[in-house]
Amino acid sequence: MAMLPGEDRAARRVLSVCLAAGATTLLDQAVLNIAVPSVRQSLGASAGDVQWMVAGYSLTFGLALVPGGSLGDLYGRKHLFLAGMAVFLLAGITAATGGGPGTLIGARLVQGAAAGLVNSQVIGTLQDVFHGPARGRALGMYAVAAGVAAALGPPLGGALVAGLAPERAGGPASC
């Protein structure tokens, strides 16, 4: 990617980190949608549980955006970004290793809020670091990263479900 006048290597690193964080948190929602039938069956989750697993992430994500942006304006973006990423990771581990629907729902709610906090810092950071045409390009790249994450989520979720599914008797793995 060609650098615009006034755009330095540090700004490009900031852009790379912001795009990776934004794509990761947005990909997380899209991956789960494909895995819902497997998750529901393996956890014995009800239809209401599944709705909370899927919609709860988006709900808390959206609720965290505005306050997260305001907190970033007041206290600085770096520490809130790092805290949001740490909570996002820990909630993801909890969701992946939890033993029941309640644990997964709680973890997804926390993870969505952390993702909203991260994304509000990403958008604010892009606006702080880039100016003029470079800002428009950086925000446009964020939008592209979000679109790519949304598009890759279903196939990635399908691959994860297929790769992690228990082997059936008589299948290729039992030879």
ROLO-356125 format. One record per residue (C-alpha): residue number from 1; residue in three letters; chain; x, y negated, z. Coordinates in Angstrom, 3 decimals. Example, Ala and Ser with C-alpha at 12.3 -4.5 7.8 and 13.67 -1.06 7.14 Angstrom:
2
    n  res  chain         x         y         z
    1  ALA      A    12.300     4.500     7.800
    2  SER      A    13.670     1.060     7.140
***
This chain:
175
    n  res  chain         x         y         z
    1  MET      A     0.000     0.000     0.000
    2  ALA      A     1.440    -3.318    -1.082
    3  MET      A     1.959    -5.855     1.654
    4  LEU      A     0.320    -9.238     1.392
    5  PRO      A     2.366   -12.393     2.109
    6  GLY      A     2.794   -12.770     5.861
    7  GLU      A     2.099    -9.087     6.536
    8  ASP      A     5.078    -7.435     8.237
    9  ARG      A     5.992    -3.898     9.206
   10  ALA      A     4.628    -4.322    12.736
   11  ALA      A     1.262    -5.353    11.291
   12  ARG      A     1.286    -2.273     9.063
   13  ARG      A     1.948    -0.065    12.092
   14  VAL      A    -0.933    -1.733    13.919
   15  LEU      A    -3.143    -1.091    10.900
   16  SER      A    -2.091     2.572    10.738
   17  VAL      A    -2.804     3.163    14.435
   18  CYS      A    -6.138     1.355    14.213
   19  LEU      A    -7.240     3.310    11.155
   20  ALA      A    -6.208     6.635    12.687
   21  ALA      A    -8.009     5.902    15.965
   22  GLY      A   -11.129     4.651    14.214
   23  ALA      A   -11.264     7.629    11.870
   24  THR      A   -10.694    10.106    14.695
   25  THR      A   -13.500     8.761    16.853
   26  LEU      A   -15.895     8.547    13.911
   27  LEU      A   -14.956    12.004    12.618
   28  ASP      A   -15.841    13.512    15.976
   29  GLN      A   -19.550    12.843    15.503
   30  ALA      A   -19.659    14.246    11.985
   31  VAL      A   -17.836    17.464    12.922
   32  LEU      A   -20.328    18.380    15.637
   33  ASN      A   -23.358    18.115    13.358
   34  ILE      A   -22.295    21.182    11.360
   35  ALA      A   -21.407    23.160    14.492
   36  VAL      A   -24.810    22.622    16.164
   37  PRO      A   -26.288    26.062    15.337
   38  SER      A   -23.191    27.861    16.644
   39  VAL      A   -22.957    25.647    19.716
   40  ARG      A   -26.644    26.106    20.453
   41  GLN      A   -26.395    29.877    20.206
   42  SER      A   -23.156    30.251    22.158
   43  LEU      A   -24.310    28.005    25.026
   44  GLY      A   -27.964    28.999    25.025
   45  ALA      A   -28.848    25.341    24.588
   46  SER      A   -32.415    24.133    24.139
   47  ALA      A   -33.558    21.867    21.312
   48  GLY      A   -33.520    18.951    23.774
   49  ASP      A   -29.956    19.801    24.796
   50  VAL      A   -28.875    19.758    21.163
   51  GLN      A   -30.489    16.362    20.617
   52  TRP      A   -28.579    14.943    23.583
   53  MET      A   -25.315    16.516    22.359
   54  VAL      A   -25.652    14.882    18.960
   55  ALA      A   -27.485    11.620    19.660
   56  GLY      A   -25.924    10.966    23.069
   57  TYR      A   -22.515    10.343    21.485
   58  SER      A   -23.970     7.792    19.070
   59  LEU      A   -26.042     6.171    21.806
   60  THR      A   -23.162     5.566    24.189
   61  PHE      A   -20.852     4.668    21.279
   62  GLY      A   -23.189     1.858    20.259
   63  LEU      A   -23.812     0.718    23.820
   64  ALA      A   -20.065     0.389    24.469
   65  LEU      A   -19.192    -1.700    21.399
   66  VAL      A   -20.276    -5.179    22.510
   67  PRO      A   -19.186    -4.978    26.160
   68  GLY      A   -15.950    -3.296    25.028
   69  GLY      A   -15.223    -6.156    22.659
   70  SER      A   -15.918    -8.719    25.381
   71  LEU      A   -13.681    -6.873    27.825
   72  GLY      A   -10.938    -6.797    25.202
   73  ASP      A   -11.281   -10.548    24.714
   74  LEU      A   -10.980   -11.117    28.471
   75  TYR      A    -8.385    -8.565    29.545
   76  GLY      A    -6.444    -7.671    26.428
   77  ARG      A    -6.983    -4.983    23.850
   78  LYS      A    -3.946    -2.738    24.281
   79  HIS      A    -4.762    -1.391    27.755
   80  LEU      A    -8.446    -0.930    26.942
   81  PHE      A    -7.520     0.843    23.700
   82  LEU      A    -5.153     3.206    25.533
   83  ALA      A    -7.658     3.831    28.333
   84  GLY      A   -10.410     4.490    25.784
   85  MET      A    -8.231     6.957    23.876
   86  ALA      A    -7.261     8.761    27.099
   87  VAL      A   -10.894     9.081    28.203
   88  PHE      A   -11.903    10.138    24.670
   89  LEU      A    -9.271    12.905    24.728
   90  LEU      A   -10.131    14.112    28.239
   91  ALA      A   -13.857    14.128    27.470
   92  GLY      A   -13.136    16.069    24.265
   93  ILE      A   -11.192    18.684    26.208
   94  THR      A   -14.030    18.896    28.731
   95  ALA      A   -16.582    19.281    25.929
   96  ALA      A   -14.528    22.020    24.278
   97  THR      A   -13.904    23.987    27.457
   98  GLY      A   -17.113    23.326    29.410
   99  GLY      A   -19.261    26.271    30.262
  100  GLY      A   -22.755    25.070    29.578
  101  PRO      A   -25.035    22.589    27.847
  102  GLY      A   -25.001    20.134    30.757
  103  THR      A   -21.218    19.888    30.744
  104  LEU      A   -21.156    19.424    26.984
  105  ILE      A   -23.858    16.746    27.081
  106  GLY      A   -22.091    14.831    29.860
  107  ALA      A   -18.754    15.069    28.083
  108  ARG      A   -20.268    13.887    24.795
  109  LEU      A   -21.882    10.890    26.525
  110  VAL      A   -18.550     9.899    28.069
  111  GLN      A   -16.709    10.586    24.823
  112  GLY      A   -19.114     8.394    22.849
  113  ALA      A   -18.648     5.509    25.279
  114  ALA      A   -14.869     5.901    25.050
  115  ALA      A   -15.085     5.947    21.245
  116  GLY      A   -17.132     2.736    21.337
  117  LEU      A   -14.520     1.136    23.587
  118  VAL      A   -11.736     2.230    21.231
  119  ASN      A   -13.502     1.003    18.106
  120  SER      A   -14.300    -2.392    19.626
  121  GLN      A   -10.576    -2.790    20.354
  122  VAL      A    -9.683    -1.626    16.842
  123  ILE      A   -11.969    -4.178    15.193
  124  GLY      A   -10.813    -6.941    17.547
  125  THR      A    -7.166    -6.066    17.000
  126  LEU      A    -7.564    -6.151    13.222
  127  GLN      A    -9.128    -9.594    13.512
  128  ASP      A    -6.375   -10.791    15.852
  129  VAL      A    -3.449    -9.470    13.804
  130  PHE      A    -4.613   -10.160    10.260
  131  HIS      A    -5.675   -13.485     8.777
  132  GLY      A    -7.034   -14.655     5.452
  133  PRO      A    -7.084   -12.072     2.658
  134  ALA      A    -5.100    -9.609     4.779
  135  ARG      A    -7.932    -9.555     7.359
  136  GLY      A   -10.494    -8.720     4.702
  137  ARG      A    -8.258    -5.976     3.384
  138  ALA      A    -7.628    -4.531     6.857
  139  LEU      A   -11.330    -4.515     7.731
  140  GLY      A   -12.102    -3.024     4.317
  141  MET      A    -9.599    -0.249     4.976
  142  TYR      A   -11.280     0.387     8.335
  143  ALA      A   -14.611     0.748     6.514
  144  VAL      A   -13.033     3.165     4.019
  145  ALA      A   -11.490     5.196     6.856
  146  ALA      A   -14.926     5.389     8.501
  147  GLY      A   -16.499     6.577     5.245
  148  VAL      A   -13.803     9.184     4.681
  149  ALA      A   -14.211    10.420     8.275
  150  ALA      A   -17.974    10.752     7.778
  151  ALA      A   -17.436    12.624     4.507
  152  LEU      A   -14.781    14.976     5.897
  153  GLY      A   -16.716    15.785     9.078
  154  PRO      A   -19.114    18.397     7.681
  155  PRO      A   -16.511    20.416     5.742
  156  LEU      A   -14.075    20.223     8.662
  157  GLY      A   -16.817    21.272    11.092
  158  GLY      A   -17.733    24.164     8.811
  159  ALA      A   -14.111    25.277     8.584
  160  LEU      A   -13.741    25.128    12.373
  161  VAL      A   -16.929    27.113    12.934
  162  ALA      A   -15.881    29.712    10.349
  163  GLY      A   -12.354    29.920    11.751
  164  LEU      A   -13.414    30.167    15.393
  165  ALA      A   -16.427    32.436    14.946
  166  PRO      A   -16.111    35.831    16.617
  167  GLU      A   -15.237    38.594    14.174
  168  ARG      A   -18.072    40.952    13.290
  169  ALA      A   -17.593    44.716    13.496
  170  GLY      A   -16.547    46.108    10.148
  171  GLY      A   -15.306    42.721     8.944
  172  PRO      A   -11.864    42.017     7.560
  173  ALA      A   -10.320    41.438    11.013
  174  SER      A   -11.335    44.889    12.265
  175  CYS      A    -9.319    46.785     9.642
***
